[in-house]
Amino acid sequence: MKTVTVTATQPELRKLVEEAYAGAQVVLAYGDKKVKLERYAPSGGPVDFDLEQDSSELEAELLKGVQGPFTPYSRRDLESTTRRSGRPD
């Protein structure tokens, strides 16, 4: 884990952000206060998966979703859903 003072960080903040985004552990220190710089992944947004690092259970679930059986909706099903939602056709 890399610990850097806030003063020393100013010229190289961009580089530290790139390192943290890539998965490095970076701690910023200001006196006796410390904060961890880490990658932010907003909920509901795109997420990068690394199946070599992520669990095998996650990989299995993703494969089930891609390879599993599904039933496409007919036009009648979609129109019925549209009517029930209160939206005009």
TIRO-2110 file (N, C-alpha, C; in Angstrom, 1 decimal):
// TIRO-2110
0.8, -1.2, 0.0, N, 1, A
0.0, 0.0, 0.0, CA, 1, A
0.9, 1.2, 0.0, C, 1, A
0.6, 2.2, -0.9, N, 2, A
1.3, 3.4, -1.0, CA, 2, A
0.7, 4.5, -0.2, C, 2, A
1.5, 5.2, 0.7, N, 3, A
1.0, 6.3, 1.5, CA, 3, A
1.7, 7.5, 1.0, C, 3, A
1.0, 8.6, 0.7, N, 4, A
1.6, 9.8, 0.2, CA, 4, A
1.0, 11.0, 0.9, C, 4, A
1.8, 12.0, 1.3, N, 5, A
1.2, 13.2, 1.9, CA, 5, A
0.4, 14.0, 0.9, C, 5, A
-0.5, 14.8, 1.4, N, 6, A
-1.3, 15.6, 0.5, CA, 6, A
-0.5, 16.6, -0.3, C, 6, A
0.5, 17.2, 0.4, N, 7, A
1.4, 18.2, -0.2, CA, 7, A
2.2, 17.6, -1.4, C, 7, A
2.7, 16.4, -1.1, N, 8, A
3.5, 15.7, -2.2, CA, 8, A
2.6, 15.2, -3.3, C, 8, A
1.3, 15.0, -3.0, N, 9, A
0.3, 14.5, -4.0, CA, 9, A
0.0, 15.5, -5.1, C, 9, A
0.0, 16.8, -4.8, N, 10, A
-0.5, 17.7, -5.8, CA, 10, A
0.1, 17.6, -7.2, C, 10, A
1.4, 17.5, -7.3, N, 11, A
1.9, 17.4, -8.7, CA, 11, A
1.6, 16.1, -9.4, C, 11, A
1.4, 15.0, -8.6, N, 12, A
1.2, 13.7, -9.2, CA, 12, A
-0.2, 13.1, -9.0, C, 12, A
-1.2, 13.9, -8.7, N, 13, A
-2.5, 13.4, -8.4, CA, 13, A
-3.1, 12.6, -9.5, C, 13, A
-2.9, 13.1, -10.7, N, 14, A
-3.4, 12.4, -11.9, CA, 14, A
-2.9, 10.9, -12.0, C, 14, A
-1.6, 10.8, -11.7, N, 15, A
-0.9, 9.5, -11.8, CA, 15, A
-1.4, 8.6, -10.6, C, 15, A
-1.7, 9.2, -9.5, N, 16, A
-2.2, 8.4, -8.3, CA, 16, A
-3.6, 7.9, -8.6, C, 16, A
-4.4, 8.8, -9.2, N, 17, A
-5.8, 8.4, -9.6, CA, 17, A
-5.7, 7.2, -10.6, C, 17, A
-4.9, 7.3, -11.6, N, 18, A
-4.7, 6.2, -12.5, CA, 18, A
-4.3, 4.9, -11.8, C, 18, A
-3.4, 5.0, -10.9, N, 19, A
-2.9, 3.8, -10.1, CA, 19, A
-4.1, 3.2, -9.3, C, 19, A
-4.8, 4.1, -8.6, N, 20, A
-6.0, 3.6, -7.8, CA, 20, A
-7.0, 3.0, -8.7, C, 20, A
-7.3, 3.6, -9.9, N, 21, A
-8.3, 3.1, -10.8, CA, 21, A
-7.9, 1.7, -11.3, C, 21, A
-6.6, 1.5, -11.4, N, 22, A
-6.1, 0.2, -11.9, CA, 22, A
-6.0, -0.8, -10.8, C, 22, A
-6.4, -0.4, -9.6, N, 23, A
-6.5, -1.4, -8.5, CA, 23, A
-5.4, -1.3, -7.4, C, 23, A
-4.5, -0.3, -7.5, N, 24, A
-3.4, -0.1, -6.5, CA, 24, A
-4.1, 0.5, -5.3, C, 24, A
-3.6, 0.1, -4.1, N, 25, A
-4.0, 0.8, -2.9, CA, 25, A
-3.2, 2.0, -2.6, C, 25, A
-3.9, 3.2, -2.6, N, 26, A
-3.3, 4.4, -2.4, CA, 26, A
-3.9, 5.1, -1.1, C, 26, A
-3.1, 5.6, -0.2, N, 27, A
-3.6, 6.3, 1.0, CA, 27, A
-3.0, 7.7, 0.9, C, 27, A
-3.9, 8.7, 1.1, N, 28, A
-3.4, 10.1, 1.2, CA, 28, A
-3.4, 10.5, 2.6, C, 28, A
-2.3, 11.1, 3.1, N, 29, A
-2.1, 11.5, 4.5, CA, 29, A
-2.0, 13.0, 4.6, C, 29, A
-2.7, 13.6, 5.5, N, 30, A
-2.7, 15.0, 5.8, CA, 30, A
-2.6, 15.1, 7.3, C, 30, A
-1.3, 15.3, 7.8, N, 31, A
-1.1, 15.2, 9.3, CA, 31, A
-1.3, 13.8, 9.7, C, 31, A
-2.2, 13.7, 10.8, N, 32, A
-2.6, 12.4, 11.3, CA, 32, A
-3.8, 11.8, 10.6, C, 32, A
-4.4, 12.6, 9.7, N, 33, A
-5.6, 12.1, 9.0, CA, 33, A
-5.2, 11.4, 7.7, C, 33, A
-5.8, 10.2, 7.5, N, 34, A
-5.5, 9.4, 6.3, CA, 34, A
-6.8, 9.0, 5.6, C, 34, A
-6.8, 9.1, 4.3, N, 35, A
-8.0, 8.6, 3.5, CA, 35, A
-7.5, 7.7, 2.4, C, 35, A
-8.3, 6.8, 2.0, N, 36, A
-7.9, 5.8, 1.0, CA, 36, A
-8.5, 6.3, -0.3, C, 36, A
-7.7, 6.3, -1.4, N, 37, A
-8.1, 6.6, -2.7, CA, 37, A
-8.4, 5.3, -3.4, C, 37, A
-9.7, 5.1, -3.9, N, 38, A
-10.0, 3.9, -4.5, CA, 38, A
-11.0, 4.2, -5.7, C, 38, A
-11.1, 3.2, -6.6, N, 39, A
-11.9, 3.3, -7.7, CA, 39, A
-13.4, 3.4, -7.3, C, 39, A
-14.1, 4.3, -8.0, N, 40, A
-15.6, 4.5, -7.7, CA, 40, A
-16.4, 3.8, -8.8, C, 40, A
-17.3, 2.9, -8.5, N, 41, A
-18.1, 2.3, -9.5, CA, 41, A
-19.6, 2.7, -9.1, C, 41, A
-20.2, 3.6, -9.8, N, 42, A
-21.6, 4.0, -9.4, CA, 42, A
-22.5, 2.8, -9.6, C, 42, A
-23.5, 2.7, -8.7, N, 43, A
-24.5, 1.6, -8.8, CA, 43, A
-25.4, 1.9, -10.0, C, 43, A
-25.7, 0.8, -10.7, N, 44, A
-26.5, 0.9, -11.9, CA, 44, A
-25.8, 1.3, -13.2, C, 44, A
-24.5, 1.7, -13.1, N, 45, A
-23.8, 2.1, -14.2, CA, 45, A
-22.9, 0.9, -14.8, C, 45, A
-22.2, 1.2, -15.8, N, 46, A
-21.3, 0.1, -16.3, CA, 46, A
-20.3, -0.3, -15.3, C, 46, A
-20.0, -1.5, -15.3, N, 47, A
-19.0, -2.1, -14.4, CA, 47, A
-18.0, -2.9, -15.2, C, 47, A
-16.7, -2.8, -15.0, N, 48, A
-15.7, -3.6, -15.6, CA, 48, A
-15.6, -4.9, -14.8, C, 48, A
-15.7, -6.1, -15.5, N, 49, A
-15.5, -7.3, -14.9, CA, 49, A
-14.2, -7.9, -15.3, C, 49, A
-13.5, -8.5, -14.4, N, 50, A
-12.3, -9.2, -14.7, CA, 50, A
-12.5, -10.6, -14.3, C, 50, A
-12.9, -11.5, -15.2, N, 51, A
-13.3, -12.9, -14.8, CA, 51, A
-12.2, -13.7, -14.2, C, 51, A
-10.9, -13.2, -14.4, N, 52, A
-9.8, -13.9, -13.8, CA, 52, A
-9.7, -13.6, -12.3, C, 52, A
-10.2, -12.4, -11.9, N, 53, A
-10.2, -12.0, -10.5, CA, 53, A
-11.5, -12.2, -9.8, C, 53, A
-12.6, -12.0, -10.6, N, 54, A
-13.9, -12.1, -10.0, CA, 54, A
-14.2, -13.6, -9.7, C, 54, A
-15.2, -13.8, -8.9, N, 55, A
-15.5, -15.2, -8.5, CA, 55, A
-16.1, -16.1, -9.6, C, 55, A
-15.9, -17.3, -9.5, N, 56, A
-16.4, -18.3, -10.5, CA, 56, A
-17.9, -18.3, -10.4, C, 56, A
-18.5, -18.0, -9.3, N, 57, A
-20.0, -18.0, -9.2, CA, 57, A
-20.5, -16.8, -10.1, C, 57, A
-19.8, -15.7, -10.1, N, 58, A
-20.2, -14.6, -10.9, CA, 58, A
-20.2, -15.0, -12.4, C, 58, A
-19.1, -15.6, -12.8, N, 59, A
-18.9, -16.0, -14.1, CA, 59, A
-20.0, -17.0, -14.5, C, 59, A
-20.4, -17.9, -13.7, N, 60, A
-21.4, -18.9, -13.9, CA, 60, A
-22.8, -18.2, -14.1, C, 60, A
-23.1, -17.2, -13.3, N, 61, A
-24.3, -16.5, -13.4, CA, 61, A
-24.4, -15.7, -14.7, C, 61, A
-23.3, -15.1, -15.1, N, 62, A
-23.3, -14.3, -16.3, CA, 62, A
-23.5, -15.2, -17.5, C, 62, A
-22.8, -16.4, -17.5, N, 63, A
-23.0, -17.3, -18.6, CA, 63, A
-24.4, -17.9, -18.7, C, 63, A
-25.0, -18.1, -17.5, N, 64, A
-26.4, -18.5, -17.5, CA, 64, A
-27.3, -17.5, -18.2, C, 64, A
-27.1, -16.2, -17.9, N, 65, A
-27.9, -15.2, -18.5, CA, 65, A
-27.7, -15.1, -20.0, C, 65, A
-26.5, -15.3, -20.5, N, 66, A
-26.2, -15.2, -21.9, CA, 66, A
-26.6, -16.5, -22.6, C, 66, A
-26.3, -17.6, -22.0, N, 67, A
-26.6, -18.9, -22.7, CA, 67, A
-27.9, -19.5, -22.4, C, 67, A
-28.6, -19.0, -21.4, N, 68, A
-29.8, -19.7, -20.9, CA, 68, A
-31.0, -19.5, -21.9, C, 68, A
-32.0, -20.3, -21.7, N, 69, A
-33.2, -20.2, -22.6, CA, 69, A
-34.0, -18.9, -22.2, C, 69, A
-34.6, -18.4, -23.2, N, 70, A
-35.4, -17.2, -23.0, CA, 70, A
-36.6, -17.3, -24.0, C, 70, A
-37.6, -16.6, -23.7, N, 71, A
-38.8, -16.5, -24.6, CA, 71, A
-39.0, -15.1, -25.0, C, 71, A
-38.9, -14.8, -26.3, N, 72, A
-39.1, -13.5, -26.8, CA, 72, A
-40.6, -13.1, -26.7, C, 72, A
-40.8, -11.9, -26.4, N, 73, A
-42.2, -11.4, -26.3, CA, 73, A
-42.8, -11.2, -27.7, C, 73, A
-44.1, -11.5, -27.8, N, 74, A
-44.8, -11.3, -29.1, CA, 74, A
-45.3, -9.8, -29.1, C, 74, A
-45.6, -9.3, -30.2, N, 75, A
-46.2, -8.0, -30.3, CA, 75, A
-47.4, -7.8, -29.4, C, 75, A
-48.2, -8.8, -29.4, N, 76, A
-49.4, -8.8, -28.5, CA, 76, A
-49.1, -8.6, -27.0, C, 76, A
-48.0, -9.4, -26.6, N, 77, A
-47.6, -9.3, -25.2, CA, 77, A
-47.1, -7.9, -24.9, C, 77, A
-46.3, -7.3, -25.8, N, 78, A
-45.8, -5.9, -25.6, CA, 78, A
-46.9, -4.9, -25.6, C, 78, A
-47.9, -5.0, -26.5, N, 79, A
-49.0, -4.1, -26.5, CA, 79, A
-49.8, -4.2, -25.2, C, 79, A
-50.0, -5.4, -24.7, N, 80, A
-50.8, -5.6, -23.5, CA, 80, A
-50.0, -5.0, -22.3, C, 80, A
-48.7, -5.1, -22.3, N, 81, A
-47.9, -4.5, -21.2, CA, 81, A
-48.0, -3.0, -21.3, C, 81, A
-48.0, -2.5, -22.5, N, 82, A
-48.1, -1.0, -22.7, CA, 82, A
-49.4, -0.5, -22.2, C, 82, A
-50.5, -1.2, -22.5, N, 83, A
-51.8, -0.8, -22.1, CA, 83, A
-51.9, -0.8, -20.6, C, 83, A
-51.3, -1.8, -19.9, N, 84, A
-51.4, -1.9, -18.5, CA, 84, A
-50.6, -0.8, -17.8, C, 84, A
-49.5, -0.4, -18.5, N, 85, A
-48.7, 0.7, -17.9, CA, 85, A
-49.3, 2.0, -18.0, C, 85, A
-50.4, 2.2, -18.8, N, 86, A
-51.1, 3.5, -18.9, CA, 86, A
-50.5, 4.3, -20.0, C, 86, A
-49.5, 3.8, -20.7, N, 87, A
-48.9, 4.6, -21.8, CA, 87, A
-49.7, 4.4, -23.1, C, 87, A
-49.8, 5.4, -23.9, N, 88, A
-50.4, 5.2, -25.2, CA, 88, A
-49.6, 4.4, -26.1, C, 88, A
-50.2, 3.6, -27.0, N, 89, A
-49.5, 2.8, -28.0, CA, 89, A
-48.6, 3.6, -28.9, C, 89, A
END
